[in-house]
Protein backbone atom coordinates (compact mmCIF):
# COMPACT_ATOMS: atom_id res chain seq x y z
CA UNK A 1 0.00 0.00 0.00
CA UNK A 2 1.31 3.46 -0.89
CA UNK A 3 0.94 6.12 1.77
CA UNK A 4 0.15 9.71 0.86
CA UNK A 5 3.08 12.05 1.59
CA UNK A 6 0.82 14.58 3.30
CA UNK A 7 -2.46 14.17 5.15
CA UNK A 8 -5.48 15.56 3.31
CA UNK A 9 -6.35 19.15 4.07
CA UNK A 10 -9.52 19.71 6.08
CA UNK A 11 -12.43 21.15 4.19
CA UNK A 12 -12.79 24.84 4.89
CA UNK A 13 -16.08 26.47 5.65
CA UNK A 14 -17.64 28.32 2.73
CA UNK A 15 -16.95 32.02 2.65
CA UNK A 16 -19.79 34.17 3.97
CA UNK A 17 -21.84 35.90 1.26
CA UNK A 18 -20.64 39.34 0.26
CA UNK A 19 -22.68 42.50 0.30
CA UNK A 20 -23.18 42.99 -3.45
CA UNK A 21 -23.30 46.79 -3.34
CA UNK A 22 -20.10 47.05 -1.27
CA UNK A 23 -18.31 44.51 -3.46
CA UNK A 24 -19.30 46.40 -6.63
CA UNK A 25 -18.08 49.68 -5.10
CA UNK A 26 -14.77 48.08 -4.09
CA UNK A 27 -14.27 46.65 -7.58
CA UNK A 28 -15.10 50.02 -9.13
CA UNK A 29 -12.54 51.74 -6.90
CA UNK A 30 -9.89 49.17 -7.86
CA UNK A 31 -10.70 49.67 -11.55
CA UNK A 32 -10.37 53.45 -11.18
CA UNK A 33 -7.02 53.00 -9.45
CA UNK A 34 -5.76 50.63 -12.14
CA UNK A 35 -6.94 52.99 -14.90
CA UNK A 36 -4.88 55.79 -13.35
CA UNK A 37 -1.87 53.50 -13.08
CA UNK A 38 -2.26 52.50 -16.73
CA UNK A 39 -2.42 56.18 -17.69
CA UNK A 40 0.74 56.91 -15.70
CA UNK A 41 2.46 54.01 -17.44
CA UNK A 42 1.55 55.47 -20.84
CA UNK A 43 -1.02 52.85 -21.82
CA UNK A 44 -3.31 54.25 -24.49
CA UNK A 45 -1.12 57.29 -25.17
CA UNK A 46 -1.27 58.60 -28.72
CA UNK A 47 1.51 57.34 -30.96
CA UNK A 48 2.62 58.76 -34.27
CA UNK A 49 2.82 55.29 -35.79
CA UNK A 50 -0.87 54.57 -35.14
CA UNK A 51 -2.11 57.86 -36.56
CA UNK A 52 -5.26 58.23 -34.46
CA UNK A 53 -4.76 61.93 -33.92
CA UNK A 54 -6.97 63.91 -31.57
CA UNK A 55 -9.70 61.24 -31.57
CA UNK A 56 -7.26 58.69 -30.28
CA UNK A 57 -6.33 61.00 -27.40
CA UNK A 58 -9.99 61.70 -26.59
CA UNK A 59 -10.99 58.04 -26.29
CA UNK A 60 -7.83 56.64 -24.67
CA UNK A 61 -9.36 57.04 -21.19
CA UNK A 62 -12.27 54.79 -22.20
CA UNK A 63 -9.84 52.13 -23.36
CA UNK A 64 -7.87 52.35 -20.11
CA UNK A 65 -11.05 52.14 -18.03
CA UNK A 66 -12.28 49.05 -19.89
CA UNK A 67 -8.86 47.41 -19.64
CA UNK A 68 -8.76 48.13 -15.90
CA UNK A 69 -12.27 46.71 -15.49
CA UNK A 70 -11.23 43.52 -17.28
CA UNK A 71 -8.20 43.26 -15.03
CA UNK A 72 -10.42 43.53 -11.94
CA UNK A 73 -12.86 40.93 -13.27
CA UNK A 74 -10.01 38.47 -13.77
CA UNK A 75 -8.70 38.88 -10.24
CA UNK A 76 -7.05 42.28 -10.25
CA UNK A 77 -4.32 43.03 -7.76
CA UNK A 78 -6.32 42.27 -4.62
CA UNK A 79 -7.13 45.87 -3.85
CA UNK A 80 -10.89 45.29 -4.15
CA UNK A 81 -10.78 42.73 -1.33
CA UNK A 82 -8.97 45.17 0.97
CA UNK A 83 -11.35 47.98 0.05
CA UNK A 84 -14.37 45.72 0.58
CA UNK A 85 -13.22 44.79 4.08
CA UNK A 86 -12.62 48.46 4.92
CA UNK A 87 -16.03 49.48 3.56
CA UNK A 88 -17.71 46.64 5.44
CA UNK A 89 -16.01 47.67 8.69
CA UNK A 90 -17.07 51.29 8.17
CA UNK A 91 -20.64 50.23 7.54
CA UNK A 92 -20.79 48.14 10.74
CA UNK A 93 -19.33 51.01 12.79
CA UNK A 94 -21.89 53.49 11.44
CA UNK A 95 -24.92 51.51 12.27
C-alpha positions in Angstrom: 0.0 0.0 0.0 1.3 3.5 -0.9 0.9 6.1 1.8 0.1 9.7 0.9 3.1 12.0 1.6 0.8 14.6 3.3 -2.5 14.2 5.2 -5.5 15.6 3.3 -6.3 19.2 4.1 -9.5 19.7 6.1 -12.4 21.2 4.2 -12.8 24.8 4.9 -16.1 26.5 5.7 -17.6 28.3 2.7 -16.9 32.0 2.6 -19.8 34.2 4.0 -21.8 35.9 1.3 -20.6 39.3 0.3 -22.7 42.5 0.3 -23.2 43.0 -3.4 -23.3 46.8 -3.3 -20.1 47.1 -1.3 -18.3 44.5 -3.5 -19.3 46.4 -6.6 -18.1 49.7 -5.1 -14.8 48.1 -4.1 -14.3 46.6 -7.6 -15.1 50.0 -9.1 -12.5 51.7 -6.9 -9.9 49.2 -7.9 -10.7 49.7 -11.6 -10.4 53.5 -11.2 -7.0 53.0 -9.4 -5.8 50.6 -12.1 -6.9 53.0 -14.9 -4.9 55.8 -13.4 -1.9 53.5 -13.1 -2.3 52.5 -16.7 -2.4 56.2 -17.7 0.7 56.9 -15.7 2.5 54.0 -17.4 1.6 55.5 -20.8 -1.0 52.8 -21.8 -3.3 54.3 -24.5 -1.1 57.3 -25.2 -1.3 58.6 -28.7 1.5 57.3 -31.0 2.6 58.8 -34.3 2.8 55.3 -35.8 -0.9 54.6 -35.1 -2.1 57.9 -36.6 -5.3 58.2 -34.5 -4.8 61.9 -33.9 -7.0 63.9 -31.6 -9.7 61.2 -31.6 -7.3 58.7 -30.3 -6.3 61.0 -27.4 -10.0 61.7 -26.6 -11.0 58.0 -26.3 -7.8 56.6 -24.7 -9.4 57.0 -21.2 -12.3 54.8 -22.2 -9.8 52.1 -23.4 -7.9 52.3 -20.1 -11.1 52.1 -18.0 -12.3 49.1 -19.9 -8.9 47.4 -19.6 -8.8 48.1 -15.9 -12.3 46.7 -15.5 -11.2 43.5 -17.3 -8.2 43.3 -15.0 -10.4 43.5 -11.9 -12.9 40.9 -13.3 -10.0 38.5 -13.8 -8.7 38.9 -10.2 -7.1 42.3 -10.2 -4.3 43.0 -7.8 -6.3 42.3 -4.6 -7.1 45.9 -3.8 -10.9 45.3 -4.1 -10.8 42.7 -1.3 -9.0 45.2 1.0 -11.3 48.0 0.0 -14.4 45.7 0.6 -13.2 44.8 4.1 -12.6 48.5 4.9 -16.0 49.5 3.6 -17.7 46.6 5.4 -16.0 47.7 8.7 -17.1 51.3 8.2 -20.6 50.2 7.5 -20.8 48.1 10.7 -19.3 51.0 12.8 -21.9 53.5 11.4 -24.9 51.5 12.3 
